[in-house]
């Protein structure tokens, strides 16, 4: 089988079919002449990814429409314009372009307050996500739905594609005691739903038990199906955050993002290829690449690399390790790659106690992102991937069946 190299050092099997044209929720809403929003005071939860197919901001579309009354904006992590770095505290402010108030959902509060919603009849959510549970936008989605429900406000999701497609599900679900803003809901790490489908899941599986009914409406996409990954949509990719600069990075994020929480390795954040590497100053890069390739992990190959991060872990120092290339996206299990790398590093350097030497707050964050401490505790006994596979995969098929009832697309 031939291997095709794509930009940003990404390997995929290229289909001969022409990419389909997908109309996102905002396009479909425009075509309906905004009938769901007329004569309503609108609050918009969005960021730099909230654009139509011509790259016009949903903020501007709403603000400039004579038939709509946009009264407030709500900012997730990274802000309405995408100008804030990961984890940066955001204060509420006034948007310079529209002079509308921007209420922060990544500052003093992460859930819209009653005061923020006083003048609002309908909350609209328009954000592109990347399909991994630890990406905070879906936590913002769920908490905003909760606030809308409590205040009897209609909630509308303008749906967008899951860049990983609608079939990939990986990882165990979040366990009691490990829910956080990076693991808010009891879903697998990769959950295989669009934002609209996930909203339906949250409505029925999470909030319905409270006895309150969310007035939820999903503006469906046109032209999208579950087999599509981002390259099939013919849509432009807008960086969803500073370290997700292109659609390919959405596939690398679940492959190295968890190990990055330990602050023991560079995963390319701080260099030009975020989430595409695993490297440290003590590693023999050539030997690690050779050892990993000898394991013949399905769908992935490794190349040795050395580089100096410009910021973040090991800033200004040379690190050595591997760069990840995807050979076959149909066979690769993204989230397990980092555990294979940890296993191999331990084989090469058994004296390096990766978890034992990590700071307690980094261990805590690692467990929160994974959604349990059981994976770490079992893995660090022998540093063998086989010891955790059954547990890591245990919820996948159950969730697949559970979530099918919320599918909006075939």
C-alpha positions as CSV (number, residue, x, y, z in Angstrom):
1,X,0.0,0.0,0.0
2,X,1.4,3.4,-0.9
3,X,1.8,6.0,1.8
4,X,0.8,9.6,0.9
5,X,2.5,12.5,2.7
6,X,0.3,15.4,3.4
7,X,1.1,18.9,4.6
8,X,1.8,19.3,8.2
9,X,3.6,16.0,8.2
10,X,0.4,14.0,8.2
11,X,-0.2,10.6,6.5
12,X,-3.5,9.5,5.2
13,X,-5.0,7.3,2.5
14,X,-6.3,9.8,-0.1
15,X,-9.6,9.0,-1.6
16,X,-10.1,9.6,-5.3
17,X,-13.6,10.9,-4.7
18,X,-14.3,14.6,-4.9
19,X,-14.9,16.1,-1.4
20,X,-18.6,16.7,-0.6
21,X,-19.8,20.2,0.2
22,X,-21.2,20.5,3.7
23,X,-23.5,23.3,4.8
24,X,-23.0,24.0,8.5
25,X,-25.8,25.0,10.8
26,X,-25.3,28.7,10.3
27,X,-25.7,28.3,6.5
28,X,-28.9,26.4,7.0
29,X,-30.2,29.0,9.4
30,X,-29.4,31.8,6.9
31,X,-31.3,29.9,4.2
32,X,-34.4,29.8,6.5
33,X,-34.2,33.6,6.9
34,X,-33.5,33.2,10.6
35,X,-37.1,32.2,11.2
36,X,-36.3,30.7,14.6
37,X,-34.7,33.9,15.9
38,X,-36.9,36.7,14.6
39,X,-38.4,39.0,17.3
40,X,-36.2,37.4,19.9
41,X,-33.4,38.9,22.1
42,X,-30.4,36.7,21.2
43,X,-27.4,35.6,23.3
44,X,-24.6,34.1,21.2
45,X,-22.0,31.6,22.5
46,X,-19.3,31.5,19.9
47,X,-15.7,32.1,19.1
48,X,-13.5,32.6,16.0
49,X,-14.7,29.3,14.5
50,X,-18.3,30.5,14.3
51,X,-18.3,31.4,10.6
52,X,-20.4,30.7,7.5
53,X,-19.0,29.0,4.4
54,X,-17.7,32.4,3.2
55,X,-15.8,32.9,6.5
56,X,-18.2,35.6,7.7
57,X,-18.5,35.6,11.5
58,X,-21.8,34.5,13.0
59,X,-21.4,37.5,15.3
60,X,-21.4,39.9,12.3
61,X,-24.2,38.0,10.5
62,X,-26.5,38.3,13.5
63,X,-25.4,41.9,14.4
64,X,-25.8,43.2,10.9
65,X,-29.1,41.6,10.2
66,X,-32.1,43.9,10.3
67,X,-34.4,41.1,11.4
68,X,-32.3,40.0,14.4
69,X,-31.6,41.5,17.8
70,X,-28.3,40.3,19.1
71,X,-27.9,41.6,22.7
72,X,-25.0,39.7,24.2
73,X,-22.0,37.5,23.4
74,X,-20.6,34.7,25.6
75,X,-16.9,33.7,25.5
76,X,-15.6,30.2,26.0
77,X,-12.0,29.3,26.7
78,X,-9.7,31.3,24.3
79,X,-12.3,34.0,24.0
80,X,-14.9,35.2,21.4
81,X,-12.1,36.2,19.0
82,X,-9.8,33.3,19.9
83,X,-7.1,35.6,21.3
84,X,-6.5,34.0,24.7
85,X,-4.0,31.1,25.3
86,X,-5.0,27.8,26.9
87,X,-6.2,28.2,30.5
88,X,-6.1,32.0,30.4
89,X,-8.6,33.6,32.7
90,X,-11.0,35.8,30.7
91,X,-12.8,38.8,32.2
92,X,-16.1,40.0,30.8
93,X,-15.8,43.1,28.5
94,X,-17.3,45.0,25.6
95,X,-16.7,43.7,22.1
96,X,-14.9,46.5,20.1
97,X,-16.5,45.7,16.8
98,X,-20.1,45.4,17.9
99,X,-20.1,47.3,21.3
100,X,-22.0,44.3,22.7
101,X,-21.3,43.0,26.2
102,X,-19.1,39.8,26.2
103,X,-19.8,37.6,29.2
104,X,-16.9,35.3,30.1
105,X,-17.6,31.6,30.6
106,X,-14.0,31.0,31.4
107,X,-13.4,33.3,34.3
108,X,-15.3,33.9,37.6
109,X,-18.1,31.7,36.3
110,X,-18.2,28.9,33.7
111,X,-22.0,28.8,33.5
112,X,-24.2,31.8,32.4
113,X,-25.7,33.4,35.5
114,X,-29.3,34.6,35.8
115,X,-28.1,38.2,35.5
116,X,-26.3,37.5,32.2
117,X,-29.5,36.0,30.8
118,X,-32.0,38.6,32.1
119,X,-32.7,40.2,28.6
120,X,-32.2,37.0,26.6
121,X,-35.0,35.0,25.0
122,X,-32.8,32.5,23.2
123,X,-29.2,31.3,23.5
124,X,-27.4,30.2,20.3
125,X,-24.3,28.0,20.4
126,X,-22.0,28.1,17.3
127,X,-18.5,26.7,18.0
128,X,-16.4,24.2,16.0
129,X,-15.2,21.3,18.3
130,X,-12.5,18.7,17.7
131,X,-14.2,15.5,19.0
132,X,-12.2,14.9,22.2
133,X,-13.8,15.0,25.6
134,X,-11.0,17.1,27.3
135,X,-11.5,20.0,24.9
136,X,-13.4,22.4,27.1
137,X,-16.0,23.7,24.5
138,X,-18.3,20.8,25.2
139,X,-18.3,21.6,28.9
140,X,-19.3,25.1,28.0
141,X,-22.1,23.7,25.8
142,X,-23.5,21.6,28.6
143,X,-23.3,24.2,31.3
144,X,-25.0,26.8,29.1
145,X,-27.7,24.3,28.3
146,X,-28.2,23.9,32.1
147,X,-28.4,27.6,32.6
148,X,-30.9,28.0,29.7
149,X,-33.0,25.2,31.2
150,X,-33.1,26.8,34.7
151,X,-34.1,30.1,33.2
152,X,-36.6,28.7,30.8
153,X,-34.7,30.1,27.8
154,X,-34.7,28.3,24.4
155,X,-31.3,26.8,23.4
156,X,-30.3,26.5,19.8
157,X,-27.2,24.6,18.5
158,X,-25.9,25.5,15.0
159,X,-24.4,22.1,14.2
160,X,-20.9,21.6,12.8
161,X,-18.9,18.5,11.7
162,X,-16.9,16.3,14.1
163,X,-13.5,16.5,12.4
164,X,-12.7,12.9,13.5
165,X,-15.9,11.6,11.8
166,X,-19.0,10.2,13.4
167,X,-17.8,6.6,13.9
168,X,-14.6,6.8,16.0
169,X,-15.2,6.1,19.7
170,X,-12.2,5.5,22.0
171,X,-11.5,5.4,25.7
172,X,-13.4,4.7,28.9
173,X,-16.1,7.0,30.3
174,X,-15.5,9.5,33.1
175,X,-15.9,7.9,36.6
176,X,-17.3,9.4,39.8
177,X,-14.9,11.7,41.5
178,X,-13.0,12.6,38.3
179,X,-15.5,14.9,36.6
180,X,-14.0,18.3,35.8
181,X,-14.1,21.0,33.2
182,X,-11.9,18.7,31.0
183,X,-14.0,15.7,31.7
184,X,-17.5,17.0,32.4
185,X,-19.7,14.2,31.1
186,X,-19.8,10.5,31.3
187,X,-18.7,9.8,27.8
188,X,-15.7,8.2,26.2
189,X,-12.6,10.3,25.5
190,X,-13.4,10.3,21.7
191,X,-17.2,10.2,21.5
192,X,-18.1,10.2,17.8
193,X,-20.9,12.8,17.9
194,X,-21.4,16.2,16.4
195,X,-22.0,19.1,18.8
196,X,-25.8,19.0,18.1
197,X,-25.9,15.2,18.7
198,X,-23.9,15.6,22.0
199,X,-26.4,18.3,23.1
200,X,-29.2,15.9,22.6
201,X,-27.3,13.3,24.6
202,X,-26.7,15.7,27.4
203,X,-30.3,16.8,27.4
204,X,-31.7,13.3,27.8
205,X,-28.9,11.4,29.5
206,X,-27.5,14.1,31.9
207,X,-30.1,16.8,32.6
208,X,-33.4,15.0,32.2
209,X,-33.0,13.3,35.5
210,X,-33.2,16.7,37.2
211,X,-36.9,17.0,36.1
212,X,-36.2,20.1,34.1
213,X,-36.8,20.1,30.4
214,X,-34.4,21.9,28.1
215,X,-36.0,23.7,25.1
216,X,-33.4,22.5,22.7
217,X,-33.3,22.8,18.9
218,X,-30.6,21.7,16.6
219,X,-30.1,23.4,13.3
220,X,-28.8,20.4,11.3
221,X,-26.1,20.5,8.7
222,X,-26.7,19.5,5.1
223,X,-24.4,17.1,3.3
224,X,-22.6,15.6,6.2
225,X,-22.5,11.9,7.0
226,X,-20.8,9.8,9.7
227,X,-18.0,8.5,7.4
228,X,-16.7,12.0,6.8
229,X,-13.6,13.3,8.4
230,X,-12.8,17.0,8.0
231,X,-11.0,16.7,4.7
232,X,-14.2,15.3,3.2
233,X,-16.3,18.4,4.0
234,X,-14.7,20.9,1.7
235,X,-14.9,23.4,4.6
236,X,-12.0,25.8,5.5
237,X,-10.4,25.0,8.9
238,X,-10.2,27.8,11.3
239,X,-7.8,27.2,14.3
240,X,-10.1,26.1,17.1
241,X,-7.4,27.2,19.6
242,X,-3.8,28.3,19.3
243,X,-2.5,24.8,19.3
244,X,-5.0,23.3,16.9
245,X,-3.8,25.2,13.8
246,X,-5.1,22.7,11.2
247,X,-7.6,19.9,11.0
248,X,-4.9,17.2,11.1
249,X,-4.0,18.4,14.6
250,X,-7.5,17.2,15.8
251,X,-6.2,13.7,15.2
252,X,-2.9,14.2,17.0
253,X,-4.5,15.8,20.0
254,X,-5.9,12.6,21.5
255,X,-2.7,10.7,20.6
256,X,-0.4,12.8,22.8
257,X,-2.6,15.2,24.8
258,X,-2.9,13.1,27.9
259,X,0.8,12.4,28.2
260,X,1.4,16.2,27.8
261,X,-0.4,16.8,31.1
262,X,2.4,15.1,33.0
263,X,4.9,17.9,32.0
264,X,7.6,15.2,31.6
265,X,7.7,15.2,27.8
266,X,7.3,17.6,24.9
267,X,4.4,16.7,22.7
268,X,5.2,19.5,20.2
269,X,3.2,22.2,22.0
270,X,5.7,25.1,22.1
271,X,7.2,24.0,18.7
272,X,5.8,24.1,15.2
273,X,4.1,20.8,15.2
274,X,1.8,20.7,18.3
275,X,0.7,17.3,19.6
276,X,2.7,15.5,16.9
277,X,5.7,14.4,19.0
278,X,6.8,12.8,22.2
279,X,10.3,13.8,23.2
280,X,12.6,14.5,26.2
281,X,16.3,15.3,26.7
282,X,17.2,11.8,27.9
283,X,15.8,9.9,24.9
284,X,17.8,8.3,22.1
285,X,15.6,9.4,19.2
286,X,16.7,6.8,16.6
287,X,16.5,3.9,19.0
288,X,13.0,5.0,20.2
289,X,11.7,5.3,16.6
290,X,13.2,1.9,15.7
291,X,11.8,0.2,18.8
292,X,8.3,1.6,18.2
293,X,8.2,0.7,14.5
294,X,9.3,-2.8,15.4
295,X,6.1,-3.1,17.5
296,X,4.1,-2.7,14.3
297,X,1.3,-0.7,16.0
298,X,-1.6,-0.7,13.5
299,X,-2.0,2.5,11.4
300,X,1.0,4.5,12.7
301,X,4.7,4.9,12.0
302,X,7.3,6.9,13.9
303,X,10.2,9.0,12.8
304,X,13.1,10.2,15.0
305,X,13.2,13.9,15.7
306,X,15.2,16.5,17.7
307,X,14.2,20.1,18.3
308,X,14.2,23.0,20.7
309,X,10.7,24.1,21.9
310,X,10.2,27.9,21.7
311,X,8.1,27.8,24.8
312,X,6.3,25.4,27.2
313,X,8.1,22.2,28.4
314,X,11.9,22.3,27.9
315,X,11.8,25.8,26.4
316,X,15.1,26.5,24.7
317,X,16.6,23.0,25.3
318,X,17.0,20.2,22.8
319,X,14.6,17.3,23.2
320,X,14.8,14.0,21.3
321,X,12.1,11.6,20.5
322,X,9.6,10.6,17.8
323,X,7.3,12.3,15.5
324,X,4.0,10.5,14.8
325,X,2.7,9.8,11.3
326,X,-0.7,8.2,10.5
327,X,-0.4,5.5,7.9
328,X,-4.0,4.3,8.0
329,X,-6.7,6.2,9.9
330,X,-9.1,3.3,9.7
331,X,-6.9,1.0,11.8
332,X,-5.1,3.4,14.2
333,X,-6.4,3.8,17.7
334,X,-5.4,7.3,18.5
335,X,-5.6,7.5,22.3
336,X,-3.5,4.3,22.8
337,X,-0.4,5.6,20.9
338,X,0.9,7.5,23.9
339,X,0.8,4.4,26.1
340,X,2.7,2.4,23.5
341,X,5.4,5.2,23.6
342,X,5.5,5.2,27.4
343,X,5.9,1.4,27.4
344,X,8.8,1.6,25.0
345,X,10.5,4.5,26.9
346,X,10.2,2.4,30.1
347,X,11.8,-0.6,28.3
348,X,14.7,1.7,27.3
349,X,15.0,3.6,30.5
350,X,13.6,1.6,33.4
351,X,15.2,3.9,35.9
352,X,12.9,6.8,34.7
353,X,9.9,6.7,37.0
354,X,7.6,8.7,34.8
355,X,4.5,8.8,37.0
356,X,6.3,8.5,40.4
357,X,8.5,11.5,39.7
358,X,5.7,13.7,38.3
359,X,4.4,16.5,40.4
360,X,1.1,15.7,42.3
361,X,-0.8,18.5,40.5
362,X,0.3,17.1,37.1
363,X,-0.8,13.6,38.1
364,X,-4.1,14.9,39.2
365,X,-4.6,16.7,35.9
366,X,-3.6,13.5,34.0
367,X,-6.2,11.5,35.9
368,X,-8.9,14.2,35.3
369,X,-8.2,14.2,31.6
370,X,-8.4,10.4,31.4
371,X,-11.5,10.4,33.7
372,X,-10.1,7.9,36.2
373,X,-7.0,7.0,38.2
374,X,-7.4,3.3,37.4
375,X,-5.6,3.5,34.1
376,X,-2.5,5.2,35.6
377,X,-2.4,3.0,38.7
378,X,-2.6,-0.2,36.6
379,X,-0.2,0.9,33.9
380,X,2.5,2.1,36.2
381,X,2.8,-1.4,37.9
382,X,4.6,-2.9,34.8
383,X,4.3,-0.2,32.1
384,X,2.6,-2.6,29.8
385,X,-0.1,-1.5,27.4
386,X,-1.8,-4.9,27.5
387,X,-2.6,-4.4,31.2
388,X,-4.9,-1.4,30.5
389,X,-6.5,-2.2,27.2
390,X,-9.5,-4.0,28.5
391,X,-10.3,-1.3,31.0
392,X,-9.6,1.6,28.5
393,X,-11.9,0.0,25.9
394,X,-14.6,-1.3,28.2
395,X,-17.2,1.5,27.6
396,X,-16.8,1.9,23.8
397,X,-19.5,-0.5,22.5
398,X,-22.0,0.3,25.2
399,X,-21.7,4.0,24.5
400,X,-21.9,3.4,20.7
401,X,-25.3,1.7,21.3
402,X,-26.5,4.3,23.8
403,X,-25.6,7.2,21.6
404,X,-27.2,5.9,18.4
405,X,-30.6,7.2,19.4
406,X,-29.2,10.8,19.2
407,X,-27.7,10.4,15.7
408,X,-29.0,13.2,13.3
409,X,-27.0,11.9,10.4
410,X,-26.4,8.5,8.7
